[in-house]
């Protein structure tokens, strides 16, 4: 996620390359449905861990009082901070998969920003090329596992649901060990095994008739 802008900040810290992951994010996905049960858009909310929040605020020169309360002007400056670097190949750490097909999701537009209990809460919306909702699996993960996402909520119209199945970190660690043996930083950078640590939510919808 927005790696070229903020990884330099994090990796410049003493001991920053000790182990993966480095940033922790609670993710909520609101799914928009159009006609015929097709996904047409998503709104994603990322709640960043308190340490990363502190780094960002300090780096941007915000909240000089260090009280966790930002002015409207400071919030306006912070809004969209995590959307600045978004190359064409970047998937946004969000995947909608149905069978052997993966949804095409457009570029983000910032929709909200706040700092709550010492954590940045940032939201953005993305268009989705119409994609069937029924049976689609939602995953939020960084392929390199630099960022650890916890999928904490999926919001859908009332006739649909998407219960979350949490990843098993111990099982994921075992699978990584089977693949590469001893794990180091290059393991994550070269093999992109973040999906093994991803929570999953599968959409099911009742008939609209």
N, C-alpha and C positions, 0 to 999 in steps of 0.2 A: 504494500500500500504506500503510495506517495513516497517511495523509497529514496529516490535521489535527493529529496529535500531534507529528510529528517534522519536518515541512517547515519549521515556524517556527524550529526549532533550526538546521537546516542553512542556511536562507536568511538567517539573522541574521549569518552569518559574512562577513567582508570578502571580496569577490570571489566570493561563492557563486553569483551568477547569471551567471557568465562563459560557460558552455556546458553543454549536456546531454551525457551524464547526470551526476548528482551522487553517486549511491550505486551501488555495484557488489555484486552478489549472485550466488553460485553456488547453483543450485537443483537439488535431487534430488527426484524424485517416486516414491513407492512406491505401486503400483496394487493395490488389493484386488479380487479377482474372486469373484463368487458363482456361483449356478447359471446354466447356459446361457450361460456366457461373458459375463456382464454385470458391468460395473464397479459396485461398491457403495460404494467409499470410496477415499480417497487420504490418504497421509501425506506432507507436504511438509517438506523441510529447507532452510532458507535459511542460507547462510554469508556473513556480511557482511564487507565490506572492512575493513581494519585502521583506516583513518582514521575511518570511520563508527562502528566499535566504540569507538574512543577517545572520540568525541563523546558517545555514549550513556552510557558508563560515567562520564564526567565529569559529564554532566547529571544522572544519577541518584545521584551521590555514591558510586559503588561503586569498589572497587579503589583506595583512597587510597594504597596503597603503590606503585601503578603498576607492578606486577610481572606483571600478567596472570593472577594466581591469585586466584580468588574463593572466599570461604568458602561453606559450604552456605547460610547465611542470605542472603548476597549473591546467590547463584544463585537462591534462592527468590524474592527480590525482582525479579530480572531476568526470571524465567520469564513468558512471555506478554506482554512489554513491547510487542511488535509486533502484538498482537491487541486492544489496548484500544479503538482507534477503528476500527470495522468497520461502516460504514453499510450499509443494506439493498441499496443499488445497487452496492456494491463487489464486484467479482468475485474479489478475492484474487489478482489478477495471474496466475491460472491458468485455462486454457481447454482443454476437451476437446471436440473438434469431429468430427462424423462426418457427411459430406455437408453438408446444409443445417441440421443440428441441432446444438445446443450443450447439453452436459450441465448439469443443475441441480446445483450443489454447495452443500452446507450451510455453516453457520457453523463456525468453527474451535474446536478445543480443544487447548490446549498439551500436547505430549507429551514435550518434552525441551528442555534448555538446557545450554550449556557455553560456555567460552571456550577455544579451542584455537589456539595459535600467534598469539595476539593478535587473533583474530577470533571474534565471537559466532557460535555455531552454535545455531539455534533451530528446533525442529520443532513441527508441529501436524498434527492429523488433521481431516478433513472427510468427512461422509457424502456419497455421490453417489446421487441418484435413479437406480435401475438403468438402465444405459446400455450399449449394445453395445461390447465391447472391440475386436472385429475391425475394422480400418480406422480406428479413432479416432486423431486427431492430437492430441498433447499439445503445448501451447505455454505458456511462462511469460514474460510481458512486462507492463510497465507501459504502458498506452496513451499516456501523455504522455511516456514515455521519460525521466522524472525518475530512475527506477531502471533500471539496465541489468542484466538477468538473463542468466546463462549457464547453459543447461541441461546439467548435467554428468553426470547419471545418471537412468535410469528403471529401477526395479526391478519385476519381474513374476514370476508363477509360472513354473516352468521351461519349460512348453510354449509360452510366449509370449515375444516379443521386441519391442523398440522402438528400433531404431538411431536415433541422433540425427544430423540434418542441420543443420550449423551455418549460421547466417545469414551473408550476405556484406555486411559493413558498407559497402564501397565501392558495391556495387549499391544498397543501401538509401539511401545518401547521394545517389546519382544520381537515384533515383526521387523523393526528397523535393525535390531541386532542380527536377525536371520539374514537380512539383505547384505549388511556391510560388516558385521562383526563389531569391532570397536568403533564407537561413535565420536566424531569430533566436529568442529565447525564446518569443514568442507563437506561432511555428510549431507548437511541440510542445503548448502549452497549448490551442490552438484546434482543431487538426486531428487530434490523437490518432493519430500515425503510428508509435507504438512497435512495432506489430505487424510493421512492415517489418524490424525488427532482431531478430526472434524466431527462436531455434532451434526446430526441429520434430522430433518423434519420432512415428512412425506404428506403431501396434500391429498385429502379426500373430500369430496363434495356430495351432498345429498342432491337428488334430482330436483330441479326447479319447478317441475310440473306438479 
